[in-house]
Amino acid sequence: MNIKKSILFIVLILVIDQWSKIYIKTHFVLGESVEVFSWFKILFIENEGAAWGAKLSDILPISDEIGKLVLTIFRLFAIFGIGYWLFDVIRKKASNTLIWAVSLIFAGALGNILDSVFYGIIFNDSYNEVATLFSNEPYGKLFYGKVVDMLYFPMVDTTWPNWVPGFGGKNFRFFEPVFNIADTAISTGVGILLVFNKKAFGKDLDRKNLDNEDYSTLNE
């Protein structure tokens, strides 16, 4: 896989990701949902933090505003790191499995960083109203945007039986997180690296083995 194919693949994911987010933002009020199937809903929420809505201010003694800025800057550095990794594996002609996986991770990370950096200055708020693209009254500042999430799969939504200790009578829902296309790309890329680890890194391992064999031959 060459760099042109990787770029086209990344652009395709970004277009789908950003189109879906802009559509939701300009057609849904925050918290609004549409049931597609009993186990799949479109639910519009906004995420100010990291994965699963976690915030740095929940962990460190800093304000939400500073925590958001630090998180966005960290994501920018991460983008450059992943981008260099992608360029490096393509340059070294690594396995297609590895290149596809890193391309997915890069596209997903870039998709979410676009929300974090720019959405605060191009959209107005979504509370009790549908947002406007390129609004004259944006809800935030540069680097303070919120990530748009909308994919919700409550495959199981039930109540624990009363006889279950500690959980009886309480609601049980699986799968509860709400995410987006970019999150899906990142999770898929990481999943490929975990499940197809040998296939992804096979060429590097073979190259190392050959180098070790050559080194051993020289020492004989």
C-alpha positions in Angstrom: 0.0 0.0 0.0 1.5 3.4 -1.0 1.1 6.8 0.5 -1.5 7.9 -2.1 -3.9 5.1 -1.3 -3.4 5.7 2.4 -4.2 9.4 2.0 -7.3 8.7 -0.1 -8.5 6.2 2.6 -7.9 8.7 5.4 -9.7 11.5 3.4 -12.7 9.1 2.8 -13.0 8.4 6.6 -12.6 12.1 7.4 -15.4 13.1 4.9 -17.8 10.5 6.3 -16.9 11.4 9.9 -17.2 15.2 9.5 -20.4 14.9 7.3 -22.1 12.8 9.9 -21.1 15.2 12.7 -22.1 18.4 10.8 -25.4 16.8 9.8 -26.2 15.8 13.4 -25.1 19.2 14.8 -27.3 21.1 12.3 -30.4 18.8 12.5 -30.5 17.6 16.1 -31.0 19.4 19.4 -28.6 18.2 22.1 -30.0 15.0 23.7 -32.4 14.3 20.8 -32.5 10.7 19.6 -34.0 8.7 16.7 -34.5 4.9 17.0 -33.3 3.1 14.0 -33.6 -0.4 15.5 -34.5 -1.5 19.0 -30.7 -2.1 19.5 -29.4 1.0 17.6 -30.2 4.7 18.0 -28.9 8.0 16.8 -28.4 10.0 20.0 -26.8 13.4 19.8 -24.4 14.2 22.7 -21.2 16.2 23.0 -18.0 15.1 24.6 -15.8 17.7 26.2 -13.2 15.3 27.5 -11.3 12.2 26.4 -12.6 8.6 25.9 -16.0 7.9 27.5 -16.3 11.6 28.5 -13.5 11.5 31.1 -12.0 14.9 32.0 -8.5 15.8 33.2 -10.1 18.0 35.8 -11.7 14.9 37.3 -8.2 13.6 37.9 -6.0 16.6 38.4 -6.6 19.8 40.5 -7.2 22.0 37.5 -10.2 23.8 36.0 -12.3 22.4 33.2 -11.1 25.1 30.9 -7.4 24.3 31.5 -8.0 20.6 31.3 -9.8 21.0 28.0 -6.9 23.0 26.5 -4.3 20.5 27.8 -6.2 17.6 26.3 -6.5 19.3 22.9 -2.8 20.2 22.8 -2.0 16.6 23.8 -4.2 15.4 20.9 -2.3 17.6 18.5 1.0 16.2 19.5 -0.5 12.7 19.3 -1.6 13.5 15.7 1.9 14.4 14.7 3.3 11.3 16.3 0.8 9.0 14.6 1.3 10.8 11.3 5.1 10.2 11.6 4.5 6.5 12.4 2.2 6.2 9.3 4.8 7.8 7.1 7.6 5.6 8.5 5.7 2.3 8.0 4.8 3.3 4.4 8.5 4.3 3.8 9.7 1.0 5.1 7.1 -0.9 3.1 5.6 -2.6 6.1 2.8 -5.0 5.8 -0.5 -3.7 4.3 -2.2 -4.8 7.5 -0.1 -2.5 9.6 -0.5 0.4 7.2 -4.3 0.0 7.1 -4.4 -0.1 10.9 -2.3 3.0 11.4 -4.2 4.8 8.7 -7.5 4.1 10.5 -6.0 5.3 13.8 -4.7 8.5 12.2 -7.9 9.2 10.4 -9.9 8.7 13.6 -7.6 10.8 15.8 -7.6 13.6 13.2 -11.4 13.5 12.9 -11.9 14.1 16.6 -9.2 16.8 16.8 -11.0 18.8 14.2 -14.0 18.9 16.5 -11.8 19.9 19.5 -9.9 22.6 17.7 -12.6 24.2 15.4 -16.2 23.3 16.4 -16.2 25.9 19.2 -15.7 28.8 16.7 -17.9 27.6 13.9 -21.1 26.4 15.7 -23.4 28.0 18.2 -24.7 26.1 21.1 -27.0 23.1 20.7 -29.0 23.5 24.0 -32.7 23.7 23.2 -31.9 24.6 19.6 -30.5 23.3 16.4 -27.0 24.7 15.8 -26.0 26.8 12.8 -22.8 26.2 10.9 -20.5 29.3 10.8 -22.7 31.0 13.4 -22.2 34.6 14.4 -22.5 33.5 18.0 -20.1 30.5 18.4 -20.3 28.6 21.7 -16.5 28.5 22.4 -13.0 29.4 21.3 -10.3 27.9 19.2 -9.1 24.7 20.9 -12.2 24.5 23.1 -14.6 22.6 20.8 -16.7 19.6 21.8 -16.5 16.3 20.1 -19.9 15.3 18.5 -21.0 11.7 19.3 -24.2 10.0 17.9 -23.9 6.2 17.5 -25.6 4.4 20.3 -26.1 0.6 20.6 -28.2 -0.3 23.7 -28.2 -3.9 22.6 -29.5 -5.0 26.1 -31.7 -2.6 28.1 -33.2 -4.4 31.1 -33.4 -4.5 34.9 -31.4 -6.8 37.2 -33.5 -9.4 39.0 -34.3 -8.5 42.6 -32.4 -11.5 43.9 -29.0 -10.3 42.5 -27.0 -9.0 45.5 -26.1 -5.3 45.2 -27.7 -4.9 41.7 -31.3 -6.1 42.2 -33.8 -3.8 40.7 -31.2 -1.6 39.1 -31.1 -0.8 35.3 -28.6 -2.8 33.2 -27.7 -1.5 29.7 -25.2 -3.0 27.2 -23.6 -1.4 25.2 -23.9 2.1 26.8 -21.2 4.4 25.4 -22.1 6.8 22.6 -19.4 7.3 19.9 -18.8 8.5 16.4 -17.2 7.4 13.1 -13.8 8.6 14.2 -13.9 6.6 17.4 -14.9 3.5 15.3 -11.9 4.0 13.0 -9.5 4.3 16.0 -11.1 1.2 17.7 -10.9 -0.8 14.5 -7.3 0.1 13.9 -6.3 -0.8 17.4 -8.3 -4.0 17.1 -6.5 -5.0 13.9 -3.1 -4.5 15.6 -4.2 -6.7 18.6 -6.0 -9.5 16.6 -3.6 -9.6 13.6 -0.5 -8.7 15.5 1.8 -11.2 13.7 0.4 -10.3 10.3 0.8 -6.6 11.0 4.3 -6.8 12.3 5.4 -9.9 10.4 7.8 -8.2 8.0 9.6 -6.4 10.8 10.0 -9.6 12.7 11.3 -11.4 9.7 13.7 -8.6 9.0 15.0 -8.7 12.6 15.4 -12.5 12.4 17.4 -12.1 9.2 19.6 -9.5 10.7 20.2 -11.7 13.7 21.0 -14.7 11.4 23.5 -12.5 9.4 25.1 -11.3 12.6 25.4 -14.9 13.9 27.0 -16.0 10.6 29.6 -13.2 10.8 30.6 -14.3 14.3 31.1 -18.0 13.3 
